[in-house]
Amino acid sequence: MAKATKTIVRQDLSDEEKRSRDLREIEDALITHKEVIKDTLEILHHMQDKGILSLLKGVFGQGDKVLDILVKTADNKETANTIKNLLLMTGVLGMINVKQLEPFLMKVNSGIARVADNKETNEKTGYFDLAKSLKDPEVNRAVTLLITFLKGMGEETQHVEKGTRSKEDQARFKDHTLE
């Protein structure tokens, strides 16, 4: 049977051996993450070309002054209102049902494309031309769509506005928002 070890003798590495071992670890890490390092260097190169690195260097070099300017800028009424409006708009955008909005946006794009194709027309449209164009199924569909949209905009919404909704209204309104 083997005897139990009673003393442990530590081997001290010289500074040169520690340095050599550390360099090998770094070299292994560089080889392992070669692609990431190359991508990072490419990003840094683009940032340098665009002057972003110089800008960041200046910002960090004058950090206290920049921070002071940012705090003073944020401490005015217009900035506070801008931040408040951005948060409100973000909340409203979150309530839009994108699935219902997509067909409408496709029709808007189609209308814009048609206007772009015919933007330099010198034709004049009279009352009779308007009345006659309502017989065109595409025009009739567009007018009906706009009237329906305007009715929806005119609908009373106080019962579904944030903070004033009952539980039933919240459940009904949830059906019309993005899920």
Salt bridges, closest charged atoms under 4 A:
GLU42 OE2 - HIS46 NE2 3.76
ASP49 OD2 - HIS45 NE2 3.23
ASP68 OD2 - LYS72 NZ 3.28
GLU138 OE1 - ARG114 NH1 3.14
